[in-house]
Amino acid sequence: MAAITHPLHTSTVTFRIPTRPSYRFTPTHKLIITASSTSNKPISGRRLIAAVIGGGPAGSSAAEALASGGVETYLFERSPSGAKPCGGAIPLCMLEEFSIPPELVDRKVTHMKIISPSNLTVDFGKTLKSHEYISMLRREVLDSYLRSRAESKGVILLKALVTKLDVPTSPNQPYIIHYTVNNRIKYLPVDVIVGADGANSRVAKSIHAGDYACAIAYQERIKLPDDKMEYYQNLAEMYVGDDVSPDFYGWVFPKCDHVAVGTGTVCSKPNIKRYQQGIRSRVLPKIAGGKVIKVEAHPIPEHPRPVRVRGRVALVGDAAGYVTKCSGEGIYFAAKSGRMCGEAIVKASEGGHRMIGESDLKREYLKQWDSKYITTFRFLDLLQHVFYGNNAAREALVELCGDEYVQRMTFESYLYKKLANGNRWEDLKMVSGTIGSLIRCKLVGKEMESFDKNVLAKFV
């Protein structure tokens, strides 16, 4: 045991210093600190001290950026061996941007099928190039790697449950984190907090960040016989229909030696097991003889929180509500928001030498995040309203997914997280095709009368 007198507190904080891992890591994103104009006071005799609550992709990425930039960083994770229920798909650009080793990838999905309520099946992936694929991995593997890499950069990992957060009453006071280790209550004073503790974020509650709608994701991991697992070698499936979800989709995603079969919903959470039975029934011939090896359920945010920065506290990942509608993607945006927040703190504090405030976090983190991604989130919100409302709309969605131009634009935007270079004539044809599909499904007139004008107003 080691006793450390914390520079922000007169009492002695005692805890075990973690043994540094022996992993070898590939070079990661290089942090460049550019001083920003600030009137914040220099810190004398120490560095800025930050706590990151939550050790998933958001928390680990934030902690790594903080420690790499010179900030004294503590990362709290209560259950390192646990794993969030998650499809586990990440875009191609994340492998390079976050230096994810290829051996962490279980499957390289090059084929995807989208199945409509009437079982119309579309092969979605015809436009993928020879080097392109969707990476499928297990969250327990990815999360463990990212935490270990953060530790290698100087982050102090505390395997502990954060139970309470004391918010200071003056700008010069520290935040006090209450946490338990081996049934013992301990305390840690810090300058800055990054809340990366998921949809039920305790940090968000502590700063009165407001509520948001949450979906529930339910997933079974199923070990299949070898011949059936061969079918899912590089194939993922998405199913839409009232039987699998009233407002989302069901999925079958391949893992290392099993498949993940799951579904989600925001408007009918008490019925999630019925919808899970629905997706199992749709895929029954393909998973017959399989054995369930794990059952998982977890809340998933449906939109950003009303407040994501307050005082010297910032929320990232699921705690901030960064999961896209329509696709349900969250891993990349979690890691990206964590890194952006960590780098923002480093920049505003000039490498940990100055205190920061709420205006710094809003300017360097929140404003940058919103300018880069808020339009994407709103656009996918609109698509979900249009296409996931009833089975007629879902039939139209699947029909549209058969168009190769739609596929190319979708995959380029997803794989590389930037707007694909479109063609005006093809864009016009795509819009016309969308309208045509909706008309054929007898949807336009009826749905537009009941469409939420507040949602549509965001895009006009």
DOLO-659682 format. One record per residue (C-alpha): residue in one letter; x, y, z. Coordinates in nm, 2 decimals. Layout:
BEGIN
 gugu     c1     c2     c3
    a      X      Y      Z
...
This chain:
BEGIN
 gugu     c1     c2     c3
    m   0.00   0.00   0.00
    a   0.11   0.35  -0.06
    a   0.00   0.67   0.11
    i  -0.03   0.98  -0.12
    t  -0.10   1.32   0.02
    h  -0.33   1.47  -0.24
    p  -0.23   1.83  -0.34
    l  -0.60   1.94  -0.33
    h  -0.68   1.81   0.01
    t  -0.53   1.82   0.36
    s  -0.62   1.45   0.44
    t  -0.42   1.16   0.31
    v  -0.57   0.94   0.04
    t  -0.46   0.58   0.06
    f  -0.50   0.33  -0.22
    r  -0.31   0.06  -0.41
    i  -0.09   0.18  -0.69
    p  -0.17  -0.04  -0.99
    t   0.10  -0.24  -1.15
    r   0.18  -0.10  -1.50
    p   0.08  -0.34  -1.77
    s   0.35  -0.49  -2.00
    y   0.15  -0.46  -2.32
    r   0.32  -0.32  -2.63
    f   0.11  -0.07  -2.81
    t   0.12   0.07  -3.16
    p   0.17   0.45  -3.20
    t  -0.15   0.64  -3.13
    h  -0.30   0.98  -3.21
    k  -0.04   1.24  -3.14
    l  -0.16   1.52  -2.91
    i  -0.06   1.87  -3.01
    i  -0.12   2.14  -2.75
    t  -0.20   2.49  -2.87
    a  -0.24   2.76  -2.61
    s  -0.58   2.93  -2.61
    s  -0.64   3.28  -2.48
    t  -0.75   3.25  -2.12
    s  -0.74   3.44  -1.80
    n  -0.73   3.12  -1.59
    k  -0.48   3.12  -1.31
    p  -0.17   2.91  -1.32
    i  -0.15   2.61  -1.09
    s   0.15   2.62  -0.86
    g   0.34   2.32  -0.75
    r   0.14   2.05  -0.92
    r  -0.06   1.97  -1.24
    l  -0.43   1.99  -1.31
    i  -0.60   1.68  -1.16
    a  -0.88   1.50  -1.35
    a  -1.11   1.21  -1.27
    v  -1.28   1.01  -1.55
    i  -1.58   0.81  -1.42
    g  -1.64   0.50  -1.64
    g  -1.39   0.28  -1.82
    g  -1.55   0.22  -2.16
    p  -1.43   0.36  -2.49
    a  -1.54   0.71  -2.39
    g  -1.37   0.71  -2.05
    s  -1.05   0.53  -2.16
    s  -1.01   0.76  -2.46
    a  -1.06   1.07  -2.24
    a  -0.82   0.94  -1.98
    e  -0.55   0.86  -2.24
    a  -0.57   1.21  -2.40
    l  -0.56   1.37  -2.06
    a  -0.26   1.18  -1.93
    s  -0.08   1.21  -2.27
    g  -0.12   1.59  -2.24
    g   0.03   1.62  -1.89
    v  -0.28   1.61  -1.67
    e  -0.28   1.39  -1.36
    t  -0.55   1.15  -1.44
    y  -0.76   0.89  -1.24
    l  -0.99   0.65  -1.42
    f  -1.27   0.48  -1.22
    e  -1.42   0.15  -1.35
    r  -1.63  -0.06  -1.11
    s  -1.64  -0.37  -1.32
    p  -1.34  -0.42  -1.56
    s  -1.44  -0.77  -1.64
    g  -1.80  -0.67  -1.74
    a  -1.92  -0.59  -2.09
    k  -2.20  -0.36  -2.21
    p  -2.46  -0.54  -2.44
    c  -2.35  -0.41  -2.78
    g  -2.36  -0.52  -3.14
    g  -1.99  -0.45  -3.14
    a  -1.96  -0.30  -3.49
    i  -1.71  -0.02  -3.55
    p  -1.63   0.18  -3.87
    l  -1.31   0.12  -4.07
    c  -1.17   0.46  -3.99
    m  -1.17   0.39  -3.61
    l  -0.91   0.11  -3.65
    e  -0.66   0.36  -3.78
    e  -0.77   0.67  -3.59
    f  -0.76   0.49  -3.25
    s  -0.48   0.25  -3.34
    i  -0.70  -0.06  -3.28
    p  -0.48  -0.37  -3.34
    p  -0.62  -0.60  -3.61
    e  -0.61  -0.90  -3.37
    l  -0.89  -0.75  -3.16
    v  -1.13  -0.78  -3.46
    d  -1.33  -1.10  -3.44
    r  -1.49  -1.08  -3.78
    k  -1.46  -0.87  -4.10
    v  -1.81  -0.83  -4.23
    t  -1.83  -0.78  -4.60
    h  -2.19  -0.88  -4.65
    m  -2.50  -0.75  -4.49
    k  -2.86  -0.85  -4.54
    i  -3.16  -0.63  -4.45
    i  -3.48  -0.82  -4.42
    s  -3.82  -0.64  -4.44
    p  -4.14  -0.73  -4.24
    s  -4.26  -0.94  -4.55
    n  -3.91  -1.11  -4.56
    l  -3.80  -0.91  -4.87
    t  -3.42  -0.95  -4.84
    v  -3.17  -0.70  -4.98
    d  -2.79  -0.76  -5.00
    f  -2.65  -0.45  -4.85
    g  -2.28  -0.42  -4.93
    k  -2.25  -0.46  -5.30
    t  -2.05  -0.14  -5.33
    l  -1.78  -0.23  -5.07
    k  -1.43  -0.22  -5.21
    s  -1.19  -0.51  -5.17
    h  -1.02  -0.36  -4.87
    e  -1.34  -0.24  -4.70
    y  -1.53  -0.41  -4.42
    i  -1.72  -0.36  -4.10
    s  -1.52  -0.47  -3.79
    m  -1.70  -0.68  -3.54
    l  -1.55  -0.72  -3.20
    r  -1.64  -0.79  -2.84
    r  -1.67  -0.50  -2.60
    e  -1.50  -0.68  -2.32
    v  -1.19  -0.72  -2.54
    l  -1.19  -0.36  -2.68
    d  -1.26  -0.20  -2.34
    s  -0.99  -0.39  -2.17
    y  -0.74  -0.30  -2.44
    l  -0.82   0.07  -2.43
    r  -0.80   0.08  -2.04
    s  -0.46  -0.09  -2.05
    r  -0.33   0.15  -2.31
    a  -0.45   0.45  -2.10
    e  -0.26   0.30  -1.80
    s   0.05   0.28  -2.01
    k   0.03   0.65  -2.07
    g   0.03   0.73  -1.70
    v  -0.34   0.70  -1.61
    i  -0.41   0.56  -1.26
    l  -0.69   0.30  -1.28
    l  -0.91   0.26  -0.98
    k  -1.13  -0.05  -0.98
    a  -1.39   0.11  -0.76
    l  -1.76   0.21  -0.75
    v  -1.82   0.58  -0.74
    t  -2.11   0.64  -0.50
    k  -2.13   1.02  -0.47
    l  -2.00   1.34  -0.60
    d  -1.97   1.65  -0.39
    v  -2.00   1.96  -0.61
    p  -1.81   2.27  -0.49
    t  -1.98   2.59  -0.39
    s  -1.70   2.82  -0.50
    p  -1.48   2.82  -0.81
    n  -1.16   2.75  -0.61
    q  -1.29   2.44  -0.43
    p  -1.23   2.08  -0.56
    y  -1.49   1.82  -0.65
    i  -1.49   1.54  -0.40
    i  -1.54   1.19  -0.53
    h  -1.68   0.92  -0.29
    y  -1.60   0.57  -0.39
    t  -1.58   0.22  -0.24
    v  -1.30  -0.04  -0.27
    n  -1.34  -0.37  -0.09
    n  -1.64  -0.23   0.11
    r  -1.43   0.07   0.23
    i  -1.54   0.42   0.16
    k  -1.26   0.65   0.02
    y  -1.24   1.00  -0.11
    l  -1.06   1.18  -0.39
    p  -1.05   1.56  -0.45
    v  -1.01   1.66  -0.82
    d  -1.02   1.98  -1.03
    v  -1.21   1.84  -1.33
    i  -1.44   1.55  -1.39
    v  -1.53   1.37  -1.71
    g  -1.85   1.17  -1.68
    a  -1.83   0.86  -1.90
    d  -2.05   0.63  -1.68
    g  -2.32   0.54  -1.93
    a  -2.69   0.61  -1.98
    n  -2.76   0.59  -1.60
    s  -2.48   0.83  -1.53
    r  -2.44   0.92  -1.16
    v  -2.22   1.21  -1.27
    a  -2.50   1.35  -1.48
    k  -2.74   1.33  -1.19
    s  -2.49   1.50  -0.96
    i  -2.47   1.81  -1.19
    h  -2.85   1.81  -1.27
    a  -2.78   1.75  -1.64
    g  -3.14   1.66  -1.71
    d  -3.31   1.35  -1.84
    y  -3.34   1.19  -2.18
    a  -3.53   0.91  -2.34
    c  -3.36   0.58  -2.33
    a  -3.41   0.27  -2.54
    i  -3.35  -0.08  -2.40
    a  -3.12  -0.32  -2.58
    y  -3.15  -0.69  -2.53
    q  -2.91  -0.94  -2.67
    e  -2.83  -1.31  -2.65
    r  -2.50  -1.45  -2.74
    i  -2.56  -1.79  -2.90
    k  -2.30  -2.05  -2.98
    l  -2.39  -2.22  -3.31
    p  -2.30  -2.55  -3.46
    d  -2.00  -2.52  -3.70
    d  -2.21  -2.54  -4.02
    k  -2.44  -2.26  -3.91
    m  -2.15  -2.05  -3.78
    e  -2.00  -2.08  -4.12
    y  -2.30  -1.91  -4.27
    y  -2.23  -1.60  -4.05
    q  -1.85  -1.61  -4.13
    n  -1.86  -1.26  -4.27
    l  -2.23  -1.18  -4.28
    a  -2.44  -0.96  -4.05
    e  -2.82  -0.94  -4.07
    m  -3.07  -0.66  -3.98
    y  -3.44  -0.74  -3.94
    v  -3.72  -0.48  -3.93
    g  -4.08  -0.52  -3.85
    d  -4.34  -0.48  -3.57
    d  -4.26  -0.83  -3.45
    v  -3.89  -0.75  -3.37
    s  -3.92  -0.38  -3.27
    p  -4.18  -0.10  -3.30
    d  -3.92   0.16  -3.35
    f  -3.58   0.00  -3.41
    y  -3.44  -0.32  -3.56
    g  -3.33  -0.67  -3.47
    w  -2.98  -0.80  -3.55
    v  -2.76  -1.10  -3.59
    f  -2.40  -1.00  -3.57
    p  -2.11  -1.25  -3.59
    k  -1.85  -1.27  -3.31
    c  -1.54  -1.48  -3.26
    d  -1.71  -1.82  -3.21
    h  -2.08  -1.72  -3.16
    v  -2.34  -1.47  -3.29
    a  -2.51  -1.19  -3.10
    v  -2.89  -1.19  -3.16
    g  -3.07  -0.89  -3.02
    t  -3.32  -0.61  -3.05
    g  -3.40  -0.27  -2.90
    t  -3.69  -0.03  -2.84
    v  -3.76   0.30  -2.68
    c  -4.14   0.32  -2.69
    s  -4.22  -0.03  -2.56
    k  -3.95  -0.13  -2.32
    p  -4.17  -0.36  -2.10
    n  -4.22  -0.58  -2.41
    i  -3.85  -0.62  -2.49
    k  -3.85  -1.00  -2.43
    r  -4.14  -1.04  -2.66
    y  -3.95  -0.86  -2.93
    q  -3.65  -1.07  -2.86
    q  -3.86  -1.38  -2.92
    g  -3.97  -1.22  -3.24
    i  -3.62  -1.19  -3.38
    r  -3.54  -1.54  -3.26
    s  -3.84  -1.67  -3.45
    r  -3.74  -1.48  -3.77
    v  -3.39  -1.64  -3.76
    l  -3.48  -1.98  -3.61
    p  -3.38  -2.20  -3.91
    k  -3.03  -2.03  -3.91
    i  -2.97  -2.06  -3.54
    a  -3.13  -2.40  -3.47
    g  -2.92  -2.61  -3.24
    g  -2.75  -2.31  -3.09
    k  -2.68  -2.27  -2.72
    v  -2.73  -1.94  -2.54
    i  -2.41  -1.86  -2.35
    k  -2.49  -1.51  -2.23
    v  -2.79  -1.28  -2.19
    e  -2.74  -0.90  -2.17
    a  -2.97  -0.60  -2.14
    h  -2.88  -0.23  -2.11
    p  -3.03   0.12  -2.15
    i  -2.92   0.31  -2.46
    p  -2.97   0.69  -2.49
    e  -3.19   0.82  -2.76
    h  -3.07   1.18  -2.78
    p  -2.81   1.42  -2.62
    r  -2.88   1.54  -2.27
    p  -3.01   1.89  -2.21
    v  -2.69   1.97  -2.03
    r  -2.35   1.82  -2.12
    v  -2.12   2.06  -1.94
    r  -2.17   2.23  -1.61
    g  -1.90   2.38  -1.40
    r  -1.58   2.18  -1.44
    v  -1.77   1.86  -1.53
    a  -1.82   1.74  -1.89
    l  -2.02   1.44  -2.01
    v  -1.91   1.21  -2.29
    g  -2.03   0.89  -2.47
    d  -2.36   0.74  -2.35
    a  -2.37   0.97  -2.05
    a  -2.39   1.27  -2.29
    g  -2.64   1.08  -2.51
    y  -2.41   1.03  -2.81
    v  -2.59   0.73  -2.98
    t  -2.73   0.78  -3.32
    k  -3.09   0.72  -3.41
    c  -3.18   0.48  -3.69
    s  -2.84   0.29  -3.68
    g  -2.79   0.28  -3.30
    e  -2.42   0.34  -3.34
    g  -2.24   0.45  -3.03
    i  -1.88   0.30  -3.00
    y  -1.71   0.54  -3.24
    f  -1.89   0.85  -3.11
    a  -1.81   0.75  -2.75
    a  -1.44   0.71  -2.81
    k  -1.44   1.03  -3.03
    s  -1.62   1.24  -2.77
    g  -1.39   1.11  -2.50
    r  -1.08   1.20  -2.69
    m  -1.21   1.54  -2.79
    c  -1.30   1.62  -2.43
    g  -0.97   1.51  -2.30
    e  -0.78   1.71  -2.56
    a  -1.00   2.02  -2.49
    i  -0.91   2.01  -2.12
    v  -0.54   1.97  -2.21
    k  -0.56   2.27  -2.45
    a  -0.75   2.49  -2.21
    s  -0.52   2.41  -1.92
    e  -0.21   2.45  -2.13
    g  -0.09   2.10  -2.06
    g  -0.22   2.09  -1.71
    h  -0.06   2.41  -1.59
    r  -0.37   2.62  -1.55
    m  -0.71   2.58  -1.39
    i  -1.00   2.56  -1.63
    g  -1.37   2.66  -1.61
    e  -1.71   2.59  -1.76
    s  -1.65   2.84  -2.05
    d  -1.34   2.65  -2.15
    l  -1.52   2.32  -2.17
    k  -1.80   2.47  -2.37
    r  -1.57   2.65  -2.61
    e  -1.30   2.38  -2.66
    y  -1.52   2.06  -2.63
    l  -1.89   2.12  -2.67
    k  -1.88   2.38  -2.95
    q  -1.63   2.17  -3.14
    w  -1.84   1.85  -3.10
    d  -2.17   2.01  -3.20
    s  -2.02   2.18  -3.51
    k  -1.88   1.84  -3.62
    y  -2.16   1.60  -3.55
    i  -2.49   1.75  -3.44
    t  -2.62   1.76  -3.80
    t  -2.55   1.39  -3.84
    f  -2.75   1.31  -3.52
    r  -3.04   1.52  -3.63
    f  -3.05   1.37  -3.98
    l  -3.06   1.02  -3.85
    d  -3.33   1.12  -3.60
    l  -3.54   1.24  -3.90
    l  -3.48   0.91  -4.09
    q  -3.60   0.71  -3.79
    h  -3.92   0.91  -3.77
    v  -3.98   0.85  -4.14
    f  -3.89   0.49  -4.19
    y  -3.94   0.31  -3.85
    g  -4.29   0.42  -3.78
    n  -4.48   0.12  -3.93
    n  -4.43  -0.18  -4.15
    a  -4.52   0.00  -4.47
    a  -4.24   0.25  -4.41
    r  -4.00  -0.04  -4.33
    e  -4.08  -0.21  -4.65
    a  -4.00   0.12  -4.83
    l  -3.67   0.14  -4.64
    v  -3.56  -0.21  -4.74
    e  -3.66  -0.14  -5.10
    l  -3.44   0.17  -5.11
    c  -3.15  -0.02  -4.96
    g  -3.13  -0.22  -5.28
    d  -3.02   0.08  -5.47
    e  -2.64   0.08  -5.52
    y  -2.60   0.45  -5.50
    v  -2.78   0.45  -5.17
    q  -2.55   0.17  -5.05
    r  -2.23   0.36  -5.16
    m  -2.33   0.68  -5.00
    t  -2.43   0.50  -4.68
    f  -2.11   0.30  -4.65
    e  -1.88   0.58  -4.74
    s  -2.04   0.80  -4.47
    y  -2.04   0.52  -4.21
    l  -1.69   0.37  -4.27
    y  -1.50   0.70  -4.29
    k  -1.73   0.93  -4.08
    k  -1.74   1.21  -4.33
    l  -1.99   1.32  -4.59
    a  -1.95   1.11  -4.91
    n  -1.90   1.30  -5.24
    g  -2.24   1.26  -5.40
    n  -2.37   1.33  -5.75
    r  -2.65   1.58  -5.79
    w  -2.83   1.38  -6.05
    e  -2.80   1.06  -5.85
    d  -2.91   1.25  -5.54
    l  -3.22   1.37  -5.72
    k  -3.29   1.02  -5.84
    m  -3.25   0.90  -5.48
    v  -3.50   1.15  -5.35
    s  -3.74   1.06  -5.62
    g  -3.69   0.69  -5.54
    t  -3.76   0.75  -5.18
    i  -4.08   0.93  -5.26
    g  -4.18   0.66  -5.50
    s  -4.12   0.39  -5.24
    l  -4.32   0.57  -4.98
    i  -4.61   0.62  -5.23
    r  -4.60   0.25  -5.33
    c  -4.63   0.17  -4.96
    k  -4.93   0.41  -4.93
    l  -4.74   0.61  -4.67
    v  -4.68   0.97  -4.78
    g  -5.02   1.13  -4.73
    k  -5.12   0.95  -4.41
    e  -4.78   0.99  -4.24
    m  -4.71   1.35  -4.33
    e  -5.04   1.45  -4.17
    s  -4.93   1.30  -3.84
    f  -4.56   1.38  -3.87
    d  -4.41   1.58  -3.58
    k  -4.36   1.93  -3.72
    n  -4.11   2.01  -3.44
    v  -3.88   1.74  -3.57
    l  -3.92   1.85  -3.93
    a  -3.85   2.22  -3.83
    k  -3.49   2.13  -3.73
    f  -3.41   2.06  -4.09
    v  -3.59   2.34  -4.27
